[in-house]
Structure formats: structure tokens, C-alpha cells
Amino acid sequence: MPSGPLAVVGLTGKVQVACKRFVNVSPSKQPARLFKTATEAHARLATQAKP
């Protein structure tokens, strides 16, 4: 199944660990990044190419 870039928003260590685990076990090679705010995440996703 095609998928686009992944943006995770959070500041805690638990969010960071969960994001890394998801990326590591996912068969997808989608770009993924952790952001501090939803505004940053939305701005980054707006610059990414659609799948």
C-alpha cells in the first residue's frame, strides 16, 4: 500500500521511542520525522511530494 511522509508530533521520550519503533518495524520506506509542534509538522508535510 503506498503511503506518504509521516509526521509525529510530541516532546516526551515515550513519543520518541514509539515513533522510532514504528519506523523500524514498518515495511514502508516513507520518510518519517518527529516534530515539536503541529505547525512545524504541517509545514514540512506541505513541502513533501505526494506518493
N, CA, C and O atoms as a CHARMM CRD file, in Angstrom:
* protein
*
  204
    1    1 MET  N      0.84300  -1.16800   0.00000 PROA 1      0.00000
    2    1 MET  CA     0.00000   0.00000   0.00000 PROA 1      0.00000
    3    1 MET  C      0.89400   1.23900   0.00000 PROA 1      0.00000
    4    1 MET  O      1.74200   1.38200   0.88100 PROA 1      0.00000
    5    2 PRO  N      0.72000   2.13100  -0.96500 PROA 2      0.00000
    6    2 PRO  CA     1.53000   3.34500  -0.98700 PROA 2      0.00000
    7    2 PRO  C      1.16800   4.26500   0.17700 PROA 2      0.00000
    8    2 PRO  O      0.00900   4.34600   0.58500 PROA 2      0.00000
    9    3 SER  N      2.15000   4.93400   0.68600 PROA 3      0.00000
   10    3 SER  CA     1.90300   5.87900   1.76700 PROA 3      0.00000
   11    3 SER  C      2.83800   7.06300   1.61600 PROA 3      0.00000
   12    3 SER  O      3.89200   6.97800   0.98700 PROA 3      0.00000
   13    4 GLY  N      2.42500   8.15800   2.20600 PROA 4      0.00000
   14    4 GLY  CA     3.21700   9.38000   2.11900 PROA 4      0.00000
   15    4 GLY  C      4.08000   9.55200   3.34700 PROA 4      0.00000
   16    4 GLY  O      4.20500   8.63500   4.15900 PROA 4      0.00000
   17    5 PRO  N      4.67500  10.72200   3.48700 PROA 5      0.00000
   18    5 PRO  CA     5.54300  11.00500   4.62600 PROA 5      0.00000
   19    5 PRO  C      4.77800  10.96700   5.94400 PROA 5      0.00000
   20    5 PRO  O      3.57400  11.21900   5.99400 PROA 5      0.00000
   21    6 LEU  N      5.49800  10.65000   6.99100 PROA 6      0.00000
   22    6 LEU  CA     4.92200  10.54700   8.32400 PROA 6      0.00000
   23    6 LEU  C      5.47600  11.66400   9.19700 PROA 6      0.00000
   24    6 LEU  O      6.68800  11.87200   9.26100 PROA 6      0.00000
   25    7 ALA  N      4.58400  12.38000   9.86700 PROA 7      0.00000
   26    7 ALA  CA     4.97700  13.42400  10.80800 PROA 7      0.00000
   27    7 ALA  C      4.37900  13.07500  12.16000 PROA 7      0.00000
   28    7 ALA  O      3.16300  12.94100  12.29700 PROA 7      0.00000
   29    8 VAL  N      5.23400  12.93000  13.14800 PROA 8      0.00000
   30    8 VAL  CA     4.79700  12.63100  14.51000 PROA 8      0.00000
   31    8 VAL  C      5.08300  13.86700  15.35200 PROA 8      0.00000
   32    8 VAL  O      6.16500  14.44800  15.27000 PROA 8      0.00000
   33    9 VAL  N      4.11300  14.26200  16.15800 PROA 9      0.00000
   34    9 VAL  CA     4.26700  15.44600  16.99900 PROA 9      0.00000
   35    9 VAL  C      4.30000  15.02000  18.45600 PROA 9      0.00000
   36    9 VAL  O      3.40900  14.31000  18.92200 PROA 9      0.00000
   37   10 GLY  N      5.32800  15.45200  19.17200 PROA 10     0.00000
   38   10 GLY  CA     5.43400  15.14900  20.59400 PROA 10     0.00000
   39   10 GLY  C      6.78900  15.52700  21.14300 PROA 10     0.00000
   40   10 GLY  O      7.75800  15.66700  20.39700 PROA 10     0.00000
   41   11 LEU  N      6.84900  15.69000  22.43900 PROA 11     0.00000
   42   11 LEU  CA     8.08600  16.10800  23.08600 PROA 11     0.00000
   43   11 LEU  C      8.63900  15.08600  24.07400 PROA 11     0.00000
   44   11 LEU  O      9.81100  15.14800  24.44400 PROA 11     0.00000
   45   12 THR  N      7.80400  14.15600  24.49600 PROA 12     0.00000
   46   12 THR  CA     8.24300  13.24000  25.54800 PROA 12     0.00000
   47   12 THR  C      9.11800  12.13000  24.99600 PROA 12     0.00000
   48   12 THR  O      9.09700  11.84200  23.80000 PROA 12     0.00000
   49   13 GLY  N      9.86900  11.52600  25.86100 PROA 13     0.00000
   50   13 GLY  CA    10.69100  10.38400  25.49900 PROA 13     0.00000
   51   13 GLY  C      9.85400   9.21800  25.00900 PROA 13     0.00000
   52   13 GLY  O     10.28200   8.46700  24.13200 PROA 13     0.00000
   53   14 LYS  N      8.65900   9.06200  25.57300 PROA 14     0.00000
   54   14 LYS  CA     7.78000   7.97200  25.15300 PROA 14     0.00000
   55   14 LYS  C      7.34300   8.14400  23.70300 PROA 14     0.00000
   56   14 LYS  O      7.26200   7.16900  22.95500 PROA 14     0.00000
   57   15 VAL  N      7.06600   9.36500  23.31300 PROA 15     0.00000
   58   15 VAL  CA     6.67600   9.62700  21.92500 PROA 15     0.00000
   59   15 VAL  C      7.85300   9.33800  20.99800 PROA 15     0.00000
   60   15 VAL  O      7.67000   8.74200  19.93600 PROA 15     0.00000
   61   16 GLN  N      9.04600   9.74700  21.38300 PROA 16     0.00000
   62   16 GLN  CA    10.23500   9.49300  20.57100 PROA 16     0.00000
   63   16 GLN  C     10.46700   8.00000  20.38800 PROA 16     0.00000
   64   16 GLN  O     10.75100   7.54700  19.27900 PROA 16     0.00000
   65   17 VAL  N     10.35000   7.24100  21.45600 PROA 17     0.00000
   66   17 VAL  CA    10.54900   5.79400  21.39300 PROA 17     0.00000
   67   17 VAL  C      9.48600   5.14400  20.51300 PROA 17     0.00000
   68   17 VAL  O      9.79900   4.29100  19.68200 PROA 17     0.00000
   69   18 ALA  N      8.23300   5.54500  20.69400 PROA 18     0.00000
   70   18 ALA  CA     7.15000   4.97000  19.90000 PROA 18     0.00000
   71   18 ALA  C      7.33900   5.27800  18.41200 PROA 18     0.00000
   72   18 ALA  O      7.11300   4.40900  17.57000 PROA 18     0.00000
   73   19 CYS  N      7.74000   6.46900  18.09100 PROA 19     0.00000
   74   19 CYS  CA     7.97600   6.85500  16.70100 PROA 19     0.00000
   75   19 CYS  C      9.09700   6.01400  16.09600 PROA 19     0.00000
   76   19 CYS  O      8.95200   5.48900  14.99300 PROA 19     0.00000
   77   20 LYS  N     10.19600   5.88800  16.80200 PROA 20     0.00000
   78   20 LYS  CA    11.32300   5.09600  16.30500 PROA 20     0.00000
   79   20 LYS  C     10.94300   3.63000  16.12400 PROA 20     0.00000
   80   20 LYS  O     11.33700   2.99800  15.14400 PROA 20     0.00000
   81   21 ARG  N     10.19300   3.10000  17.05300 PROA 21     0.00000
   82   21 ARG  CA     9.74600   1.70100  16.93500 PROA 21     0.00000
   83   21 ARG  C      8.85600   1.51500  15.71200 PROA 21     0.00000
   84   21 ARG  O      9.03000   0.56300  14.95100 PROA 21     0.00000
   85   22 PHE  N      7.91500   2.41300  15.52700 PROA 22     0.00000
   86   22 PHE  CA     7.01400   2.32700  14.37800 PROA 22     0.00000
   87   22 PHE  C      7.80100   2.36100  13.07400 PROA 22     0.00000
   88   22 PHE  O      7.56000   1.55100  12.17900 PROA 22     0.00000
   89   23 VAL  N      8.72900   3.28500  12.96800 PROA 23     0.00000
   90   23 VAL  CA     9.53300   3.41100  11.74500 PROA 23     0.00000
   91   23 VAL  C     10.37500   2.15300  11.52900 PROA 23     0.00000
   92   23 VAL  O     10.51000   1.68700  10.39700 PROA 23     0.00000
   93   24 ASN  N     10.93300   1.61000  12.58900 PROA 24     0.00000
   94   24 ASN  CA    11.79700   0.43200  12.46700 PROA 24     0.00000
   95   24 ASN  C     11.04500  -0.83000  12.07200 PROA 24     0.00000
   96   24 ASN  O     11.60200  -1.67200  11.36900 PROA 24     0.00000
   97   25 VAL  N      9.80300  -0.98600  12.50200 PROA 25     0.00000
   98   25 VAL  CA     9.05900  -2.20700  12.18000 PROA 25     0.00000
   99   25 VAL  C      8.18000  -2.06700  10.94200 PROA 25     0.00000
  100   25 VAL  O      7.67100  -3.06300  10.42800 PROA 25     0.00000
  101   26 SER  N      8.00000  -0.85200  10.46600 PROA 26     0.00000
  102   26 SER  CA     7.16400  -0.63000   9.28900 PROA 26     0.00000
  103   26 SER  C      7.88900  -1.09500   8.02500 PROA 26     0.00000
  104   26 SER  O      9.06800  -0.79400   7.84100 PROA 26     0.00000
  105   27 PRO  N      7.18500  -1.83000   7.15000 PROA 27     0.00000
  106   27 PRO  CA     7.81000  -2.23400   5.89300 PROA 27     0.00000
  107   27 PRO  C      7.91600  -1.06800   4.91300 PROA 27     0.00000
  108   27 PRO  O      8.62100  -1.16800   3.90900 PROA 27     0.00000
  109   28 SER  N      7.23200   0.02100   5.19100 PROA 28     0.00000
  110   28 SER  CA     7.24400   1.18600   4.31600 PROA 28     0.00000
  111   28 SER  C      8.57500   1.91500   4.41600 PROA 28     0.00000
  112   28 SER  O      9.21400   1.93700   5.46800 PROA 28     0.00000
  113   29 LYS  N      8.97200   2.49900   3.32300 PROA 29     0.00000
  114   29 LYS  CA    10.20400   3.29600   3.30700 PROA 29     0.00000
  115   29 LYS  C      9.87700   4.78400   3.24500 PROA 29     0.00000
  116   29 LYS  O     10.66100   5.59000   2.74200 PROA 29     0.00000
  117   30 GLN  N      8.70500   5.12900   3.76600 PROA 30     0.00000
  118   30 GLN  CA     8.27600   6.52400   3.77000 PROA 30     0.00000
  119   30 GLN  C      9.18200   7.36700   4.65300 PROA 30     0.00000
  120   30 GLN  O      9.69200   6.87800   5.66000 PROA 30     0.00000
  121   31 PRO  N      9.38900   8.63000   4.28800 PROA 31     0.00000
  122   31 PRO  CA    10.15300   9.50000   5.18000 PROA 31     0.00000
  123   31 PRO  C      9.35700   9.74200   6.46300 PROA 31     0.00000
  124   31 PRO  O      8.13800   9.90700   6.42200 PROA 31     0.00000
  125   32 ALA  N     10.03900   9.76300   7.57500 PROA 32     0.00000
  126   32 ALA  CA     9.37700   9.98100   8.86500 PROA 32     0.00000
  127   32 ALA  C     10.21900  10.93700   9.69800 PROA 32     0.00000
  128   32 ALA  O     11.44900  10.89800   9.67100 PROA 32     0.00000
  129   33 ARG  N      9.52600  11.79700  10.43800 PROA 33     0.00000
  130   33 ARG  CA    10.23800  12.76900  11.25800 PROA 33     0.00000
  131   33 ARG  C      9.40100  13.13900  12.47400 PROA 33     0.00000
  132   33 ARG  O      8.17100  13.15000  12.41900 PROA 33     0.00000
  133   34 LEU  N     10.07200  13.43700  13.54900 PROA 34     0.00000
  134   34 LEU  CA     9.44000  13.84500  14.80500 PROA 34     0.00000
  135   34 LEU  C      9.52100  15.36800  14.92500 PROA 34     0.00000
  136   34 LEU  O     10.57500  15.96200  14.69700 PROA 34     0.00000
  137   35 PHE  N      8.40400  15.98600  15.28400 PROA 35     0.00000
  138   35 PHE  CA     8.32700  17.44400  15.39700 PROA 35     0.00000
  139   35 PHE  C      7.87400  17.85500  16.79100 PROA 35     0.00000
  140   35 PHE  O      7.22100  17.09000  17.50100 PROA 35     0.00000
  141   36 LYS  N      8.23300  19.07900  17.16700 PROA 36     0.00000
  142   36 LYS  CA     7.83500  19.60900  18.46400 PROA 36     0.00000
  143   36 LYS  C      6.42900  20.18300  18.43600 PROA 36     0.00000
  144   36 LYS  O      5.73000  20.16000  19.44900 PROA 36     0.00000
  145   37 THR  N      6.00200  20.70200  17.27600 PROA 37     0.00000
  146   37 THR  CA     4.67500  21.31000  17.16900 PROA 37     0.00000
  147   37 THR  C      3.96300  20.84000  15.90700 PROA 37     0.00000
  148   37 THR  O      4.59400  20.42100  14.93600 PROA 37     0.00000
  149   38 ALA  N      2.64500  20.91700  15.94100 PROA 38     0.00000
  150   38 ALA  CA     1.84400  20.56100  14.77300 PROA 38     0.00000
  151   38 ALA  C      2.10200  21.54100  13.63000 PROA 38     0.00000
  152   38 ALA  O      2.05900  21.15500  12.46200 PROA 38     0.00000
  153   39 THR  N      2.36600  22.78600  13.95500 PROA 39     0.00000
  154   39 THR  CA     2.65500  23.78800  12.92700 PROA 39     0.00000
  155   39 THR  C      3.89500  23.39800  12.13400 PROA 39     0.00000
  156   39 THR  O      3.90200  23.48800  10.90700 PROA 39     0.00000
  157   40 GLU  N      4.94400  22.96500  12.83100 PROA 40     0.00000
  158   40 GLU  CA     6.16900  22.51600  12.15100 PROA 40     0.00000
  159   40 GLU  C      5.89700  21.29300  11.27900 PROA 40     0.00000
  160   40 GLU  O      6.38800  21.19600  10.15400 PROA 40     0.00000
  161   41 ALA  N      5.11600  20.37100  11.80700 PROA 41     0.00000
  162   41 ALA  CA     4.80500  19.15100  11.06900 PROA 41     0.00000
  163   41 ALA  C      4.01900  19.47000   9.79900 PROA 41     0.00000
  164   41 ALA  O      4.33400  18.95000   8.72900 PROA 41     0.00000
  165   42 HSD  N      3.01000  20.31300   9.90900 PROA 42     0.00000
  166   42 HSD  CA     2.20100  20.67800   8.74800 PROA 42     0.00000
  167   42 HSD  C      3.05400  21.38300   7.68800 PROA 42     0.00000
  168   42 HSD  O      2.90700  21.12300   6.49300 PROA 42     0.00000
  169   43 ALA  N      3.93600  22.26500   8.12600 PROA 43     0.00000
  170   43 ALA  CA     4.79600  22.98400   7.18000 PROA 43     0.00000
  171   43 ALA  C      5.70100  22.01400   6.42600 PROA 43     0.00000
  172   43 ALA  O      5.88400  22.14800   5.21600 PROA 43     0.00000
  173   44 ARG  N      6.26000  21.05100   7.12400 PROA 44     0.00000
  174   44 ARG  CA     7.13700  20.07300   6.48300 PROA 44     0.00000
  175   44 ARG  C      6.35700  19.18500   5.51600 PROA 44     0.00000
  176   44 ARG  O      6.81100  18.93900   4.39900 PROA 44     0.00000
  177   45 LEU  N      5.19900  18.70900   5.93300 PROA 45     0.00000
  178   45 LEU  CA     4.40300  17.84900   5.06100 PROA 45     0.00000
  179   45 LEU  C      3.96300  18.59000   3.79600 PROA 45     0.00000
  180   45 LEU  O      3.83600  17.98000   2.73500 PROA 45     0.00000
  181   46 ALA  N      3.73600  19.87500   3.90100 PROA 46     0.00000
  182   46 ALA  CA     3.31300  20.66800   2.74200 PROA 46     0.00000
  183   46 ALA  C      4.40000  20.72200   1.66700 PROA 46     0.00000
  184   46 ALA  O      4.10600  20.95800   0.49500 PROA 46     0.00000
  185   47 THR  N      5.64900  20.50500   2.06500 PROA 47     0.00000
  186   47 THR  CA     6.75700  20.55900   1.09300 PROA 47     0.00000
  187   47 THR  C      7.09000  19.19700   0.50200 PROA 47     0.00000
  188   47 THR  O      7.90300  19.11300  -0.41800 PROA 47     0.00000
  189   48 GLN  N      6.48400  18.13400   1.00500 PROA 48     0.00000
  190   48 GLN  CA     6.78600  16.78700   0.55000 PROA 48     0.00000
  191   48 GLN  C      5.97900  16.42800  -0.69300 PROA 48     0.00000
  192   48 GLN  O      4.83700  16.86100  -0.84800 PROA 48     0.00000
  193   49 ALA  N      6.57700  15.63800  -1.57400 PROA 49     0.00000
  194   49 ALA  CA     5.89000  15.18100  -2.77500 PROA 49     0.00000
  195   49 ALA  C      4.80000  14.18300  -2.38800 PROA 49     0.00000
  196   49 ALA  O      4.95400  13.41900  -1.43500 PROA 49     0.00000
  197   50 LYS  N      3.72400  14.20000  -3.12200 PROA 50     0.00000
  198   50 LYS  CA     2.63800  13.23900  -2.89700 PROA 50     0.00000
  199   50 LYS  C      3.04500  11.89200  -3.49200 PROA 50     0.00000
  200   50 LYS  O      3.71900  11.85100  -4.52100 PROA 50     0.00000
  201   51 PRO  N      2.63500  10.77100  -2.84200 PROA 51     0.00000
  202   51 PRO  CA     3.00300   9.43800  -3.37500 PROA 51     0.00000
  203   51 PRO  C      2.28200   9.13600  -4.67600 PROA 51     0.00000
  204   51 PRO  O      2.47400   8.06700  -5.25500 PROA 51     0.00000
